[in-house]
Amino acid sequence: MGDFSQTGAITTLHNLTRRSAEELEQELVAYASSRPVTLILPSLFSELEGDALPAIVDELAQVPYLNRIVIGLDRADRDQFAHARSFFSKLPQDHVILWNDGPRLRAIDAKLAEAGLAPTEPGKGRNVWYCLGYALAAQNADVIAIHDCDIVTYSRDLLARLVYPVANPAFRYVFSKGYYARIANNTINGRVCRLLVTPLLHALNLTVGPHNYIDYLSAFRYPLSGEFAMRVSVVPDMRIPTDWGLEIGVLSEMRRNTSARAICQVDIADIYDHKHQDLSQEDRTKGLSRMSIDITKAIFRKLATEGVIFSAGTLRSVKATYFRAALDLIESYHADALMNGLTLDRHKEEQAVELFAANITAAGEVFLENPSETPFIPNWRRVNAAFPGLLSELADAVARDGADGGLQG
């Protein structure tokens, strides 16, 4: 059962009464008549062959208020695209697939790259960016929701609770961020959020703060969740990071472009589990190791844009303060786990903290060497200014892929 506490920085919408999905959906059907809802699913082809996405599609097939589902398909050849079309055909809602590796969308990407406006690396950020562009081109959505395709505990009430705050016309919110407890296999998960982001923000508050941005991020119970919904009006000005800083970057963009009073977080699931990344202690370019570096860089960059000055000495203080705070939190998490009949491997927790501490130093060194580096893809307003007809080209390419299976691309 959720509590009713509010931090004051943003609104928290709790799950206090366990309203049924059917009751929420009944209201959403009425709201969607004037605020059409589009769902974006950024997917790897490999996820079509896993256990999570087939179950997600079965749940989504029962959702009555979705106007359209936009699937961004990565790492798929022509035969795999054909399989994806069959796979998603069970969805009764209007749906389209962006074949991101197909020749038509590749041609658009090459055109943007020539002008320095294309995403610089593949990944979820690039996938989401093109899907958002398509949603703008389609001009038939007022609310856009995004969630991952590897959620093994998915149920359709997750989506209903995520969408509700921005779909309800009685609310002022233009952005909602999902949160939940990461509990699976009788233990507490979510190491990057628990053992990196939370103590890092505490350390930054002590060393370079207090700062409004730190308070803002600290107000989110799960800032790294991949589930969020927004009014379409905020999309043209939103820059999407290409690296693992996507979720932090989106939160930063929302703070930059809108009022905190229009931002909320919402409890969307009692149980949530998805694909777990390896810690990757031996390779900083993979897994949670790379994720921790990208997230840390994203936070440093944002603070620098707001006037915070970093030096090598500052970063050493941040690391030392972080390390102490993170070790203290392990004790708290261990007690919480025992209280709830769960297990927590303290050795592995401390290994993660040691890795994250080293990566804070690595991220700081990269930042100091190239403080002007930006991982953001240009927003769609800029792209539209440079290529006024590109959104129409994107919509046409997706439509033609859907009509001929990409055979004429």
C-alpha positions as CSV (number, residue, x, y, z in Angstrom):
1,M,0.0,0.0,0.0
2,G,1.4,3.4,-1.0
3,D,1.7,6.3,1.3
4,F,0.5,9.9,0.8
5,S,3.7,11.9,1.3
6,Q,4.5,14.8,-1.1
7,T,8.0,16.3,-1.4
8,G,6.7,19.6,-2.9
9,A,9.1,19.5,-5.8
10,I,6.8,17.6,-8.1
11,T,3.4,15.9,-7.5
12,T,3.4,12.2,-6.5
13,L,0.3,10.2,-7.4
14,H,0.1,7.2,-5.2
15,N,-1.8,3.9,-5.5
16,L,-3.8,4.3,-2.3
17,T,-7.0,2.4,-3.1
18,R,-6.1,-0.1,-5.8
19,R,-8.6,1.0,-8.4
20,S,-9.1,-1.7,-11.0
21,A,-7.8,-1.4,-14.5
22,E,-11.3,-1.6,-15.9
23,E,-12.4,1.4,-13.9
24,L,-9.5,3.5,-15.0
25,E,-9.9,2.4,-18.6
26,Q,-13.6,3.4,-18.6
27,E,-12.6,6.9,-17.7
28,L,-9.7,6.9,-20.2
29,V,-12.0,5.9,-23.1
30,A,-14.0,9.0,-22.4
31,Y,-10.9,11.2,-22.2
32,A,-9.4,9.7,-25.3
33,S,-12.3,10.9,-27.4
34,S,-10.9,14.4,-27.1
35,R,-7.3,13.5,-26.2
36,P,-6.2,10.6,-28.5
37,V,-3.6,8.4,-26.9
38,T,-0.6,6.9,-28.8
39,L,1.7,4.3,-27.3
40,I,5.3,4.0,-28.4
41,L,7.1,0.7,-28.0
42,P,10.9,0.9,-28.7
43,S,11.8,-2.7,-29.4
44,L,14.7,-4.9,-30.4
45,F,13.8,-7.8,-32.8
46,S,15.3,-10.2,-30.2
47,E,12.5,-9.1,-27.8
48,L,9.9,-10.6,-30.1
49,E,11.5,-14.0,-29.4
50,G,11.6,-13.5,-25.6
51,D,9.0,-14.2,-23.0
52,A,8.1,-10.6,-22.1
53,L,6.9,-8.9,-25.3
54,P,4.4,-11.7,-26.4
55,A,2.7,-11.3,-23.0
56,I,2.8,-7.5,-23.3
57,V,1.1,-7.7,-26.7
58,D,-1.6,-9.9,-25.3
59,E,-2.3,-7.4,-22.6
60,L,-2.3,-4.4,-25.0
61,A,-4.8,-6.2,-27.2
62,Q,-7.3,-5.7,-24.4
63,V,-6.7,-1.9,-24.0
64,P,-9.7,0.0,-25.3
65,Y,-8.5,3.6,-25.3
66,L,-5.4,3.5,-27.5
67,N,-5.7,5.4,-30.7
68,R,-2.5,4.1,-32.2
69,I,0.5,2.0,-31.2
70,V,3.9,2.9,-32.8
71,I,6.5,0.2,-32.7
72,G,10.1,1.1,-33.3
73,L,11.9,-2.0,-34.5
74,D,15.7,-2.2,-34.2
75,R,18.2,-4.8,-35.4
76,A,15.9,-6.5,-37.8
77,D,16.6,-7.6,-41.4
78,R,13.9,-7.9,-44.1
79,D,12.7,-11.3,-43.1
80,Q,12.6,-10.3,-39.4
81,F,10.6,-7.2,-40.3
82,A,8.1,-9.5,-42.1
83,H,8.0,-11.6,-39.0
84,A,7.4,-8.5,-36.8
85,R,4.5,-7.5,-39.0
86,S,2.9,-10.9,-38.4
87,F,3.8,-10.8,-34.7
88,F,2.1,-7.5,-34.0
89,S,-0.9,-8.2,-36.3
90,K,-2.9,-9.5,-33.3
91,L,-3.2,-6.0,-32.0
92,P,-6.7,-4.7,-32.8
93,Q,-5.6,-1.1,-32.5
94,D,-4.3,0.9,-35.4
95,H,-0.5,0.2,-35.3
96,V,2.6,0.9,-37.4
97,I,6.1,-0.4,-37.3
98,L,9.1,1.8,-37.9
99,W,11.7,-0.5,-39.5
100,N,14.7,1.5,-38.4
101,D,17.2,-0.7,-40.3
102,G,15.2,-0.7,-43.5
103,P,16.4,1.2,-46.6
104,R,13.7,3.9,-46.5
105,L,14.3,5.0,-42.9
106,R,18.1,4.6,-43.4
107,A,17.9,7.0,-46.3
108,I,16.1,9.6,-44.1
109,D,18.7,9.0,-41.4
110,A,21.5,9.6,-44.0
111,K,19.9,12.8,-45.1
112,L,19.8,14.1,-41.6
113,A,23.4,12.9,-40.9
114,E,24.6,15.0,-43.8
115,A,23.3,18.0,-42.1
116,G,24.6,17.0,-38.7
117,L,21.1,16.4,-37.4
118,A,20.9,12.6,-37.1
119,P,21.3,10.5,-34.0
120,T,25.0,9.6,-33.7
121,E,24.7,6.1,-32.3
122,P,22.1,3.3,-32.4
123,G,20.1,2.5,-29.3
124,K,16.9,3.2,-27.4
125,G,17.3,7.0,-27.6
126,R,17.5,6.9,-31.5
127,N,14.5,4.5,-31.6
128,V,12.4,6.7,-29.4
129,W,13.4,9.9,-31.2
130,Y,12.2,8.6,-34.6
131,C,9.0,7.2,-33.1
132,L,8.3,10.6,-31.6
133,G,8.9,12.2,-35.0
134,Y,6.5,9.8,-36.6
135,A,3.9,10.6,-33.9
136,L,4.3,14.3,-34.7
137,A,3.9,13.6,-38.4
138,A,0.8,11.5,-37.9
139,Q,-0.9,14.5,-36.2
140,N,-3.5,12.3,-34.4
141,A,-2.2,12.1,-30.9
142,D,-2.6,14.4,-27.9
143,V,-1.0,12.1,-25.4
144,I,2.0,9.9,-26.0
145,A,3.1,7.1,-23.7
146,I,6.3,5.1,-23.8
147,H,7.3,1.9,-22.0
148,D,9.9,-0.8,-22.5
149,C,9.3,-4.1,-24.2
150,D,11.1,-6.4,-21.7
151,I,8.8,-6.0,-18.7
152,V,8.1,-9.6,-17.6
153,T,5.5,-8.5,-15.0
154,Y,3.5,-6.4,-17.3
155,S,-0.2,-5.8,-16.9
156,R,-2.4,-3.3,-18.7
157,D,-3.1,-1.3,-15.5
158,L,0.5,-0.2,-15.6
159,L,-0.3,1.7,-18.8
160,A,-3.6,3.0,-17.5
161,R,-2.0,4.5,-14.4
162,L,0.9,6.0,-16.5
163,V,-1.4,7.7,-19.0
164,Y,-4.2,8.8,-16.6
165,P,-2.5,12.0,-15.2
166,V,-1.9,13.5,-18.6
167,A,-5.1,12.3,-20.2
168,N,-7.5,13.6,-17.6
169,P,-8.5,17.1,-18.6
170,A,-9.1,18.1,-15.0
171,F,-5.4,17.7,-14.3
172,R,-2.7,20.2,-15.2
173,Y,0.1,17.7,-15.9
174,V,1.9,17.5,-19.2
175,F,4.3,14.8,-18.1
176,S,4.1,11.8,-15.9
177,K,6.9,9.5,-14.8
178,G,6.2,6.0,-13.6
179,Y,7.7,4.6,-10.5
180,Y,7.6,1.2,-8.7
181,A,9.6,-1.0,-6.4
182,R,12.2,-3.3,-8.1
183,I,11.6,-6.6,-6.4
184,A,12.2,-9.9,-8.1
185,N,13.6,-13.4,-7.3
186,N,13.2,-12.6,-3.5
187,T,15.6,-9.7,-3.6
188,I,15.8,-5.9,-4.2
189,N,16.9,-4.9,-7.7
190,G,17.5,-1.5,-9.3
191,R,21.1,-1.2,-8.3
192,V,22.0,1.8,-10.5
193,C,19.1,3.8,-9.0
194,R,19.6,2.7,-5.4
195,L,23.4,2.5,-5.3
196,L,24.5,5.2,-7.8
197,V,21.9,7.9,-8.4
198,T,20.5,8.3,-4.9
199,P,23.8,8.6,-3.1
200,L,25.4,10.6,-6.0
201,L,22.7,13.2,-5.7
202,H,23.2,13.3,-1.9
203,A,27.0,13.7,-2.5
204,L,26.4,16.5,-5.0
205,N,24.1,18.3,-2.6
206,L,26.8,18.3,0.0
207,T,29.7,19.2,-2.3
208,V,28.3,21.6,-5.0
209,G,24.7,22.2,-3.7
210,P,22.2,22.9,-2.5
211,H,20.8,23.2,-6.0
212,N,17.3,23.2,-7.4
213,Y,18.2,20.6,-10.1
214,I,19.5,18.2,-7.4
215,D,16.3,18.7,-5.4
216,Y,14.2,18.1,-8.6
217,L,15.9,14.8,-9.5
218,S,15.9,13.7,-5.8
219,A,12.1,14.1,-5.8
220,F,11.7,11.2,-8.3
221,R,11.3,7.8,-6.6
222,Y,12.6,6.0,-9.6
223,P,14.3,8.5,-12.0
224,L,15.6,5.7,-14.2
225,S,12.3,4.1,-15.0
226,G,11.7,3.7,-18.8
227,E,7.9,4.5,-18.5
228,F,6.6,8.0,-19.0
229,A,3.7,9.8,-20.7
230,M,3.4,13.3,-22.0
231,R,1.2,15.7,-23.9
232,V,2.3,15.9,-27.5
233,S,2.8,19.7,-27.2
234,V,6.0,19.1,-25.3
235,V,7.6,16.8,-27.9
236,P,8.8,19.3,-30.5
237,D,11.2,21.0,-28.0
238,M,12.4,17.8,-26.4
239,R,16.0,16.7,-27.0
240,I,16.6,13.0,-26.7
241,P,19.9,11.7,-25.4
242,T,21.4,8.8,-27.5
243,D,23.2,7.1,-24.6
244,W,22.2,5.5,-21.3
245,G,21.4,9.0,-20.0
246,L,18.1,8.9,-21.8
247,E,15.8,8.8,-18.7
248,I,17.8,11.4,-16.8
249,G,18.0,13.5,-20.0
250,V,14.2,13.4,-20.5
251,L,13.7,14.6,-16.9
252,S,16.2,17.4,-17.4
253,E,14.4,18.5,-20.6
254,M,11.0,18.5,-18.9
255,R,12.4,20.7,-16.2
256,R,14.0,23.0,-18.8
257,N,10.9,23.3,-20.9
258,T,8.0,23.3,-18.5
259,S,6.9,24.1,-14.9
260,A,7.5,21.6,-12.1
261,R,3.8,22.1,-11.3
262,A,3.0,20.4,-14.6
263,I,5.2,17.3,-13.9
264,C,4.2,14.3,-11.8
265,Q,5.3,10.8,-10.9
266,V,2.8,8.0,-10.5
267,D,2.9,4.6,-8.9
268,I,2.2,2.2,-11.8
269,A,3.0,-1.3,-10.4
270,D,3.3,-3.2,-7.2
271,I,5.7,-5.7,-8.8
272,Y,8.0,-4.8,-11.7
273,D,10.8,-6.8,-13.3
274,H,12.5,-6.7,-16.6
275,K,15.7,-7.8,-18.3
276,H,18.7,-7.4,-16.0
277,Q,22.0,-5.9,-17.2
278,D,25.4,-7.4,-16.2
279,L,27.5,-5.3,-13.9
280,S,30.3,-5.6,-16.4
281,Q,33.2,-4.9,-14.1
282,E,35.8,-5.7,-16.7
283,D,34.4,-3.5,-19.5
284,R,33.2,0.1,-19.1
285,T,31.6,0.1,-22.5
286,K,29.0,-2.5,-21.5
287,G,26.2,-3.2,-19.0
288,L,25.7,-1.3,-15.8
289,S,29.3,0.0,-16.0
290,R,28.6,2.0,-19.1
291,M,25.2,3.0,-17.8
292,S,26.6,4.4,-14.6
293,I,29.2,6.5,-16.6
294,D,26.6,7.9,-19.0
295,I,24.2,8.8,-16.2
296,T,26.9,10.5,-14.2
297,K,28.0,12.5,-17.2
298,A,24.5,13.5,-17.9
299,I,24.1,14.9,-14.3
300,F,27.4,16.7,-14.4
301,R,26.6,18.3,-17.8
302,K,23.2,19.5,-16.6
303,L,24.6,21.0,-13.4
304,A,27.4,22.7,-15.5
305,T,24.7,24.3,-17.7
306,E,23.2,25.8,-14.6
307,G,26.4,27.4,-13.4
308,V,28.1,24.7,-11.3
309,I,31.8,24.7,-11.7
310,F,33.6,21.4,-11.6
311,S,37.3,20.8,-11.0
312,A,39.4,17.8,-10.4
313,G,39.3,18.6,-6.7
314,T,35.5,18.9,-6.7
315,L,35.2,15.5,-8.4
316,R,37.4,13.9,-5.9
317,S,35.2,15.3,-3.1
318,V,32.1,14.1,-4.9
319,K,33.5,10.6,-5.2
320,A,34.6,10.4,-1.6
321,T,31.2,11.7,-0.3
322,Y,29.3,9.4,-2.7
323,F,31.3,6.3,-1.5
324,R,30.4,6.9,2.2
325,A,26.8,7.7,1.5
326,A,26.4,4.6,-0.7
327,L,27.9,2.3,1.9
328,D,25.5,3.7,4.5
329,L,22.6,3.0,2.2
330,I,23.6,-0.7,1.8
331,E,22.9,-1.0,5.5
332,S,19.5,0.5,5.1
333,Y,18.6,-1.7,2.1
334,H,19.8,-4.8,3.9
335,A,17.5,-4.0,6.9
336,D,14.6,-3.3,4.6
337,A,15.1,-6.6,2.8
338,L,15.2,-8.6,6.0
339,M,12.1,-6.8,7.4
340,N,10.2,-7.9,4.2
341,G,11.5,-11.5,4.2
342,L,13.9,-10.8,1.2
343,T,17.6,-11.5,0.7
344,L,20.3,-9.0,-0.2
345,D,23.9,-10.0,-1.1
346,R,25.9,-7.3,0.7
347,H,29.1,-8.4,-1.0
348,K,27.6,-7.8,-4.4
349,E,26.1,-4.6,-3.3
350,E,29.6,-3.3,-2.2
351,Q,31.1,-4.5,-5.4
352,A,28.6,-2.4,-7.3
353,V,29.3,0.6,-5.1
354,E,33.1,0.2,-5.7
355,L,32.5,0.0,-9.5
356,F,30.2,3.1,-9.5
357,A,32.7,5.1,-7.4
358,A,35.4,4.4,-9.9
359,N,33.1,5.3,-12.8
360,I,32.2,8.6,-11.1
361,T,35.9,9.4,-11.5
362,A,35.9,8.1,-15.1
363,A,32.8,10.1,-16.0
364,G,34.3,13.2,-14.4
365,E,37.5,12.9,-16.3
366,V,35.6,12.6,-19.6
367,F,33.5,15.6,-18.7
368,L,36.6,17.7,-17.8
369,E,38.4,16.7,-21.0
370,N,35.4,17.7,-23.2
371,P,32.9,19.8,-21.2
372,S,31.1,21.0,-24.4
373,E,30.3,17.4,-25.5
374,T,26.5,16.9,-26.0
375,P,24.9,13.5,-26.4
376,F,21.5,15.0,-27.4
377,I,19.8,14.5,-30.7
378,P,18.5,17.8,-32.0
379,N,14.8,18.4,-31.2
380,W,12.2,18.0,-33.9
381,R,11.5,21.7,-34.0
382,R,15.1,22.3,-35.3
383,V,14.9,19.4,-37.7
384,N,11.6,20.7,-39.1
385,A,13.2,24.1,-39.6
386,A,16.1,22.6,-41.5
387,F,13.9,20.1,-43.5
388,P,10.3,21.4,-43.6
389,G,9.0,18.3,-45.4
390,L,11.0,15.6,-43.5
391,L,8.2,14.6,-41.1
392,S,6.0,13.9,-44.1
393,E,8.8,11.9,-45.7
394,L,9.1,9.9,-42.5
395,A,5.4,9.1,-42.4
396,D,5.3,8.2,-46.1
397,A,8.3,5.9,-45.7
398,V,6.6,4.1,-42.8
399,A,3.4,3.8,-44.7
400,R,5.2,2.3,-47.8
401,D,7.1,-0.2,-45.6
402,G,3.8,-1.2,-44.2
403,A,2.2,-1.6,-47.6
404,D,4.9,-3.5,-49.4
405,G,6.9,-5.0,-46.5
406,G,9.9,-2.9,-47.5
407,L,10.3,-4.8,-50.7
408,Q,10.5,-1.6,-52.8
409,G,12.8,0.2,-50.4
